[in-house]
Amino acid sequence: QVQLVESGGGLVQAGGSLRLSCAASGSAFSINAMGWYRRAPGQQRELVATITNGGGTNLSDSVKGRFTISRDNTKDTVYLQMSSLKPEDTAVYYCYAILWGQGTQVTVSS
């Protein structure tokens, strides 16, 4: 079982910066990718950023050029560096993780 603990949120002026952290514990070895969603008041949940174990990243168009996602695999922690913040970035930010399953063998015989 994996537990995720977010931190780093707060109040910032437009144009400012914040860094969010998300620390994973438990079966962190089973994590394939981590990232961030956000939900603004009255809005649907939005996928903000994702980073894979291999370091591949994906950012939503709304934050490209302003946000950066990174991870420290030694600490099982992912970071979201948010710069040039805008009022429309106001939301609750949620960390998420994509887990590997144990796998199940499929064998196709000829």
Residue pairs with C-beta under 8 A, 6 or more apart in sequence:
1 26
1 27
2 24
2 25
2 26
2 27
2 28
2 30
2 31
2 97
2 99
3 24
3 25
3 26
4 22
4 23
4 24
4 95
4 96
4 97
5 22
5 23
5 25
5 95
6 20
6 21
6 22
6 93
6 94
6 95
7 20
7 21
7 22
7 23
8 18
8 19
8 20
8 21
9 18
9 20
9 93
10 18
12 18
12 85
13 85
14 85
14 86
14 87
15 84
15 85
16 85
17 81
17 82
17 83
17 84
17 85
18 82
18 85
19 79
19 80
19 81
19 82
20 36
20 79
20 80
20 82
20 93
20 95
21 77
21 78
21 79
22 34
22 36
22 77
22 78
22 79
22 80
22 95
23 75
23 76
23 77
24 31
24 34
24 76
24 77
24 78
24 97
25 76
27 99
28 76
30 99
30 100
31 53
31 76
31 97
31 98
31 99
31 100
32 52
32 53
32 97
32 98
32 99
32 100
33 50
33 51
33 52
33 53
33 97
33 98
34 50
34 51
34 71
34 78
34 95
34 96
34 97
34 98
35 47
35 48
35 49
35 50
35 51
35 58
35 69
35 78
35 95
35 96
36 47
36 48
36 49
36 50
36 69
36 78
36 80
36 93
36 94
36 95
36 96
37 45
37 46
37 47
37 48
37 93
37 94
37 96
38 45
38 46
38 48
38 89
38 91
38 92
38 93
38 94
39 45
39 46
39 91
39 92
39 94
40 46
40 88
40 90
40 91
40 92
41 90
41 91
43 91
45 94
46 60
46 62
46 91
47 60
48 59
48 60
48 62
48 63
48 67
48 80
48 93
49 57
49 58
49 59
49 60
49 63
49 67
49 69
49 80
50 57
50 58
50 69
51 57
51 58
51 69
51 70
51 71
51 78
53 73
55 71
57 69
59 67
59 69
62 88
63 82
63 89
66 82
66 83
66 84
66 85
67 80
67 81
67 82
67 83
68 80
68 81
68 83
69 78
69 79
69 80
69 81
70 78
70 79
70 81
71 77
71 78
71 79
72 78
72 79
78 95
80 93
82 89
